[in-house]
Each structure stands twice: as structure tokens, then as C-alpha cells.
Amino acid sequence: MHHNSFRRRVATGRLGIATLPTLAGGVEEFRLPLPGDNQLVGYSVPGATPEGKAEVQYLHHGKLVADTLVPSQFGTEGLALTGGLCDAAGRTCVVGYDQGAHSSGVTGLSLQPGQGITVGTAVGGDAPGATLHRYGGTAGAALLDSTYDPDYATGPHYWQTYRTVGGQLVSTGCTTPSTSPTPSPAVPVTGVCPTL
């Protein structure tokens, strides 16, 4: 799903001001240096709403080019950023966040150097702690989920991995469900994902 409504530019965006962070009470969570004297900066604002918001900003030569609220698959509230990661070219990025007490997610971004941010897809998992990875030079992520058989807490858990393609997150597959803790996959997995 494409979220153009979340795209903002300095000339028209209400968040586009020179002082950082632009969301009142924002805390810088990450700052990623990118090629061409660009940066991607992420802020969390836990108190901005009852459940918090998150924002990313794209800077060129230290000046704000574009900013956007980070949407999850459930909207823009309840997010606490946990990190960001971009491909080597600095064109495709992923932003990780925890959402509420028991879930996490990742949103894909496409950056146009010196121009703006296009928000791609957002995916979520049923446990906090989405992990961001660079899979073969491509920004990606792994999310932990449960089979819910018989319930979330006692059912087997599995990792689902994603790669970015132009800011869109595409699933590569899942690990085999297990009742024992397993580490986040360092490489994309290709197993069949459970159907819930």
C-alpha cells in the first residue's frame, strides 16, 4: 500500500522548519549518514499523543529537504523508533519501531537525493524488537511472529524476512516455527510461511 498522503516537503509541510526535531518533545533515535552529504534522521515522540508518533527527516548539506510521519500498517500512532538502515547507495531505507507493548514493525522508504521521501509499505510482527539487516547490500528486516497454536504465548514462533525493492518491503519467506528461542536470521530465509 502506498502512502503518498504522508509525504511532506519543506515548501508545503507544516513540519518543515530548520530546528530539529520538528515534532514537539522529539528525541533523536538515529542519524544515518548517506552518500552525497545526505542524512536520514529519525525521531520518536512518546508523549505527542496518548501512544506517540515517529518522524523521519531527509537532510542535504545539513538542510531539511523533506520530512514525514512514519506510518505503520495500523496508522501513525503508538510508534517508538528502534532504528533505521539504508542500502549502500542511500536510496532505499527501512525504519524499525515498536508499536504498543507487544508488536513491532518496519516501514520502507525511497529517498530521492535532494528532493524527498516516498513512503513504501509497512509490515508488522507480533513481538517487539524488529531487527534491521542489510541483505546482500539491500536494506531489509526480520520480524518475529507466532503460529497462535494454541495461543500466542505457548505457540511456536517464527521469523519472517523482508527485502526492499524501491521502498516496498517484499517477503522472502519464513523460518520453521519453533518453541525454542531462535536468533534473527542474518540472511533472508525462503521457507514457507505459516497460514494463520
Secondary structure, 3 states (H helix, E strand, C coil): CCCHHHCEECCCCCCCCCCCCCCCCCEEEEEEEECCCEEEEEEEECCCCCCCEEEEEEEECCEEEEEEECCECCECCCEEEEEEEECCCCCEEEEEEEECCCEEEEEEEEEECCCEEEEEEEEEECCCCCEEEEECCEEEEEEEEECCCCCCCCCCEEEEEEEEECCEEEEEEECCCECCCCCCCCCCCCECCCCC
